[in-house]
Each structure stands twice: as structure tokens, then as C-alpha cells.
């Protein structure tokens, strides 16, 4: 390797390290803040090392508010995120199979309609959705947070279609010769081979629903039903002194489920994204 190449490599790695530090610094600051008191957080500036490690913030924060502990809020978030993710995987894979493997009248029109829904900002349909759910009596329950995911999500449908395009159609033809129905082809061939894309969907969708703040804040009215994201926000009381250390401690704990899922399924995530982008 020449000196020029060594210099380019050094500059590249330096840039990556600096950029990576800039991206992860807010997370490090939050984790550091979970071990500080209010004065140290507000006056500590950019200092990431706590003068005194206050692990008591975690026990204080876990007590929650209004007699409701964060165990309840984390359980609510896990329930909503898990059911929504399962519903998204099942419904989106079915629709992706239909669009990519089944010929039916008006398929192109329905496909373009689905793609157009990806261009609509969520804020546009927020009010009409609320009116519909309110008339159905769903406001104040988890149904508005979960029910839409049983009807497919355009982003994940398209992703699965792109990945499924790399699955040879000869397998379908061989299965038909063996007497398999479209349902059998879906469950025995298409779905198992779609595993990397499914895992990618699980990771992204679970993260989106776990981190979702707007929908639970709009549709949930009872504090005992709050998800962790809404509870953390309500942990800050504008009428009294806010315990920022405890709030940051609960924010840090809320990162653990998403971090663990990403850590264990990272290989499938990369494979699913790369496969969706290359195949088709």
C-alpha cells in the first residue's frame, strides 16, 4: 500500500469515527444522564462522566407515577408492539405473495394504489382515522394501534415483493405439478424462503411501534394503558420539579428491547435489506 492510499484510508477511518461519535453521542449523553441528578444534568454540559454514579435513578424511575410502575408501561408497549408486528408479518406476506405470484384482474391498479399510500404523510389521515375510530367506539382502547396492521403495510409489502422476486417461480410450477394449492405454495415454499425479509420486517416494525408516541398519545386516555413512550413524556411534570435522572433512566431501559432484537437478528436484517434492493 502506497503512502497515498494509507493517507486516504486514515482520513476515511477518521471521518467514519467522528461521524459515528456524532451519531451516538445523544445516546451516550442520555445514558450518562441516567446516572446524574438534576443539577449535574442541567449544568454538566457536554460531560459524559458522572461525578457520582446514581443507580438509584433507576429504582426511582421504575416506581412510575400515579401509583403505576413502569413495569405496566413496558408491558403495554411490548403487547402493542408484538401484536402489531405479528399482524404486519402475516398480512403483508399474504399481500406480497398475491401481488408477486398470483394473477388476478386489476392487479396493476391495486398495486399502484398501494404504492400511492406510501406517499401520504400520516398527518393527512390522522383526523379522518380518529373520527372513524371514535364512531366505532375504539378510542380509549388498543384497537386503533393494532387493527390497521392486520391489513398489510405498503412499505413491508413492497419489501417482501422485492425479496420474493428472487425466489424462482420454477418452485411454484413444480409444486403445482405435485398437486399443491396456492395456499400450500405460500406456506411451504414462499413463506419459508422469505425468512430474511420477514426478520427485517420484525425488527423495523417492532422498533417503529415500540418507539411510537403520536398514536398512543391520541388514542389512549387511561394512564394505566399508556405505553412506555407516552409514560416517559408524562414523567416530566411541568407543574413541579422534574426528576430528569429518573426520566433518562427509564429512557435508557426502553432502548434495551430494541437493542437486543437488533443485536441478535442483525445478520438477517442486512441480508433482508440487501436482498430486497438487489433482487427483482
C-alpha positions as CSV (number, residue, x, y, z in Angstrom):
1,X,0.0,0.0,0.0
2,X,1.4,3.4,-1.1
3,X,1.6,6.4,1.2
4,X,-1.3,8.0,-0.7
5,X,-3.5,5.0,-0.1
6,X,-2.5,4.9,3.6
7,X,-3.4,8.6,3.9
8,X,-6.7,8.1,2.2
9,X,-7.5,5.2,4.5
10,X,-6.6,7.2,7.6
11,X,-8.7,10.1,6.6
12,X,-11.6,7.8,5.8
13,X,-11.4,6.0,9.1
14,X,-11.1,9.3,11.0
15,X,-14.2,10.6,9.2
16,X,-16.2,7.5,10.0
17,X,-15.1,7.6,13.7
18,X,-16.0,11.3,14.1
19,X,-19.3,10.8,12.2
20,X,-20.1,7.7,14.3
21,X,-19.4,9.6,17.5
22,X,-21.7,12.4,16.5
23,X,-24.5,10.0,15.8
24,X,-24.2,8.0,19.0
25,X,-23.4,11.0,21.3
26,X,-27.0,11.8,22.2
27,X,-27.5,8.2,23.3
28,X,-24.3,8.3,25.4
29,X,-25.4,11.6,26.9
30,X,-28.8,10.1,27.8
31,X,-27.2,7.0,29.4
32,X,-24.8,9.3,31.3
33,X,-27.7,11.5,32.4
34,X,-29.5,8.5,33.9
35,X,-26.7,8.3,36.5
36,X,-26.8,12.1,37.4
37,X,-29.0,14.3,39.4
38,X,-30.8,17.4,38.0
39,X,-28.1,19.8,38.8
40,X,-25.4,17.7,37.1
41,X,-27.6,17.2,34.0
42,X,-28.5,20.8,33.6
43,X,-25.1,22.3,34.5
44,X,-22.9,19.5,33.3
45,X,-22.9,20.5,29.7
46,X,-21.0,18.0,27.4
47,X,-19.5,16.0,30.3
48,X,-20.3,12.3,29.8
49,X,-18.7,11.1,33.0
50,X,-21.0,11.4,36.1
51,X,-19.3,12.9,39.2
52,X,-21.2,10.3,41.2
53,X,-22.9,7.2,39.7
54,X,-26.5,7.4,41.0
55,X,-28.0,4.0,40.2
56,X,-30.9,5.0,42.5
57,X,-32.4,6.9,39.5
58,X,-33.4,3.5,38.0
59,X,-35.3,2.4,41.1
60,X,-36.9,5.9,41.5
61,X,-37.9,6.0,37.8
62,X,-39.3,2.4,37.8
63,X,-41.8,3.5,40.5
64,X,-43.5,5.5,37.8
65,X,-46.3,7.9,38.7
66,X,-49.9,7.8,39.9
67,X,-49.3,4.5,41.6
68,X,-48.5,2.8,38.3
69,X,-45.0,1.4,37.9
70,X,-43.0,1.3,34.6
71,X,-43.5,-2.5,34.6
72,X,-47.0,-1.8,33.5
73,X,-46.0,0.7,30.8
74,X,-43.3,-1.6,29.4
75,X,-45.8,-4.5,29.3
76,X,-48.2,-2.3,27.4
77,X,-45.6,-1.4,24.9
78,X,-44.5,-5.0,24.5
79,X,-48.1,-6.1,23.9
80,X,-48.8,-3.4,21.3
81,X,-45.5,-3.8,19.5
82,X,-45.6,-7.6,19.5
83,X,-49.2,-8.0,18.2
84,X,-48.7,-5.2,15.6
85,X,-45.5,-6.8,14.4
86,X,-47.1,-10.3,14.1
87,X,-50.1,-8.8,12.3
88,X,-47.8,-6.9,9.9
89,X,-45.8,-10.0,9.1
90,X,-48.9,-12.2,8.4
91,X,-50.9,-9.6,6.4
92,X,-48.0,-8.1,4.4
93,X,-46.6,-11.5,3.4
94,X,-50.0,-12.6,2.2
95,X,-50.5,-9.5,0.1
96,X,-46.9,-9.7,-1.2
97,X,-47.5,-13.3,-2.3
98,X,-50.7,-12.3,-4.1
99,X,-49.1,-9.4,-5.9
100,X,-45.9,-11.3,-6.9
101,X,-47.2,-14.8,-7.6
102,X,-51.0,-14.7,-8.3
103,X,-52.5,-13.3,-11.5
104,X,-55.9,-11.6,-11.0
105,X,-57.9,-8.9,-12.6
106,X,-56.9,-5.3,-11.7
107,X,-53.6,-6.4,-10.1
108,X,-51.7,-3.4,-11.5
109,X,-54.3,-0.9,-10.4
110,X,-54.3,-2.3,-6.9
111,X,-50.5,-2.4,-6.8
112,X,-50.3,1.3,-7.9
113,X,-52.9,2.2,-5.3
114,X,-50.8,0.5,-2.6
115,X,-47.7,2.4,-3.7
116,X,-49.6,5.7,-3.6
117,X,-50.4,5.1,0.0
118,X,-46.7,5.3,0.8
119,X,-46.6,8.9,-0.4
120,X,-49.3,10.0,2.0
121,X,-48.0,11.6,5.2
122,X,-49.5,10.1,8.3
123,X,-50.7,13.6,9.4
124,X,-53.1,13.8,6.5
125,X,-55.1,10.7,7.5
126,X,-54.8,11.4,11.3
127,X,-58.1,13.3,11.7
128,X,-60.2,11.1,9.4
129,X,-58.9,8.0,11.2
130,X,-59.7,9.4,14.6
131,X,-63.2,10.3,13.6
132,X,-63.8,6.7,12.2
133,X,-62.3,5.1,15.3
134,X,-64.3,7.4,17.6
135,X,-67.6,6.5,15.9
136,X,-66.7,2.8,16.2
137,X,-66.0,3.2,19.9
138,X,-62.4,2.2,19.6
139,X,-60.9,5.4,21.1
140,X,-59.5,4.6,24.6
141,X,-58.5,1.0,23.6
142,X,-55.6,-0.6,21.9
143,X,-57.5,-1.4,18.7
144,X,-56.6,1.8,16.8
145,X,-52.9,1.0,17.5
146,X,-53.1,-2.6,16.4
147,X,-56.1,-3.1,14.0
148,X,-54.6,-1.3,10.9
149,X,-51.6,-3.7,10.9
150,X,-53.9,-6.7,10.1
151,X,-54.5,-5.3,6.6
152,X,-50.9,-5.0,5.4
153,X,-48.3,-2.2,5.4
154,X,-47.3,-0.9,2.0
155,X,-43.6,-0.5,2.8
156,X,-43.2,-4.1,4.0
157,X,-45.4,-5.5,1.2
158,X,-43.1,-3.9,-1.4
159,X,-40.0,-5.0,0.5
160,X,-41.3,-8.6,0.6
161,X,-42.2,-8.5,-3.1
162,X,-38.7,-7.3,-4.0
163,X,-37.2,-10.1,-2.0
164,X,-39.7,-12.7,-3.3
165,X,-38.8,-11.7,-6.8
166,X,-35.5,-13.6,-6.3
167,X,-37.4,-16.9,-5.4
168,X,-37.5,-19.0,-8.6
169,X,-41.0,-19.5,-10.0
170,X,-40.0,-22.9,-11.1
171,X,-40.6,-24.0,-7.5
172,X,-44.2,-22.9,-7.8
173,X,-44.6,-24.8,-11.0
174,X,-43.1,-27.9,-9.5
175,X,-45.3,-27.7,-6.5
176,X,-48.4,-27.3,-8.7
177,X,-47.4,-30.5,-10.6
178,X,-47.2,-32.2,-7.3
179,X,-50.8,-31.1,-6.5
180,X,-50.1,-28.2,-4.2
181,X,-52.6,-25.4,-4.0
182,X,-51.7,-21.7,-3.9
183,X,-52.2,-21.9,-0.1
184,X,-49.7,-24.8,0.2
185,X,-47.2,-23.0,-2.1
186,X,-47.4,-19.9,0.1
187,X,-47.0,-21.8,3.4
188,X,-44.5,-24.4,2.3
189,X,-42.3,-22.5,-0.3
190,X,-42.8,-18.8,-0.4
191,X,-43.0,-18.1,3.3
192,X,-40.0,-20.2,4.5
193,X,-37.8,-18.7,1.7
194,X,-38.9,-15.2,2.8
195,X,-37.3,-15.6,6.2
196,X,-34.6,-12.8,5.9
197,X,-37.2,-10.3,4.7
198,X,-39.6,-11.4,7.5
199,X,-36.9,-10.9,10.1
200,X,-36.2,-7.4,8.6
201,X,-39.9,-6.6,8.9
202,X,-40.0,-7.8,12.5
203,X,-37.0,-5.7,13.5
204,X,-38.2,-2.5,11.8
205,X,-41.9,-2.8,12.7
206,X,-41.2,-3.7,16.3
207,X,-38.9,-0.7,16.6
208,X,-41.5,1.7,15.0
209,X,-44.3,0.5,17.3
210,X,-42.2,0.5,20.4
211,X,-41.0,4.0,19.7
212,X,-44.4,5.3,18.5
213,X,-45.5,8.3,20.6
214,X,-48.2,10.1,18.5
215,X,-50.8,7.3,18.2
216,X,-50.8,6.2,21.8
217,X,-50.9,9.8,23.0
218,X,-54.0,10.4,20.8
219,X,-56.0,7.2,21.3
220,X,-55.2,6.2,24.9
221,X,-56.8,8.2,27.7
222,X,-56.3,6.0,30.8
223,X,-52.8,6.2,32.4
224,X,-52.7,2.5,33.2
225,X,-52.9,1.8,29.4
226,X,-50.1,4.2,28.5
227,X,-47.2,2.8,26.5
228,X,-43.6,3.5,27.7
229,X,-43.1,6.3,25.2
230,X,-46.1,8.3,26.5
231,X,-45.3,7.4,30.1
232,X,-41.8,8.8,29.8
233,X,-43.1,12.0,28.4
234,X,-45.7,12.3,31.2
235,X,-42.9,11.6,33.6
236,X,-41.9,15.2,33.1
237,X,-44.2,17.3,35.2
238,X,-44.4,21.0,34.1
239,X,-46.1,22.0,37.3
240,X,-43.4,20.7,39.6
241,X,-39.7,19.7,39.6
242,X,-39.0,17.0,37.1
243,X,-36.6,14.3,38.0
244,X,-34.6,14.2,34.8
245,X,-32.2,11.5,36.1
246,X,-35.1,9.1,36.6
247,X,-36.7,10.0,33.3
248,X,-33.4,9.3,31.5
249,X,-33.1,6.1,33.4
250,X,-36.4,4.9,32.0
251,X,-35.5,6.1,28.6
252,X,-32.3,4.0,28.8
253,X,-34.3,0.9,29.8
254,X,-36.7,1.4,26.9
255,X,-33.8,1.0,24.5
256,X,-32.9,-2.5,25.7
257,X,-35.6,-4.5,23.9
258,X,-34.9,-2.8,20.6
259,X,-31.1,-3.1,21.1
260,X,-31.4,-6.9,21.9
261,X,-33.6,-7.6,18.8
262,X,-31.2,-5.7,16.6
263,X,-28.2,-7.5,18.1
264,X,-29.5,-11.0,17.7
265,X,-31.1,-10.5,14.3
266,X,-28.6,-8.1,12.7
267,X,-27.4,-10.7,10.2
268,X,-30.9,-11.3,8.9
269,X,-31.5,-7.6,8.7
270,X,-28.6,-7.0,6.4
271,X,-29.5,-10.0,4.3
272,X,-33.1,-8.9,4.0
273,X,-32.4,-5.3,3.1
274,X,-29.6,-6.2,0.6
275,X,-31.8,-8.9,-1.0
276,X,-34.7,-6.5,-1.3
277,X,-32.6,-4.0,-3.0
278,X,-30.8,-6.3,-5.5
279,X,-33.3,-8.9,-6.5
280,X,-36.2,-8.1,-8.8
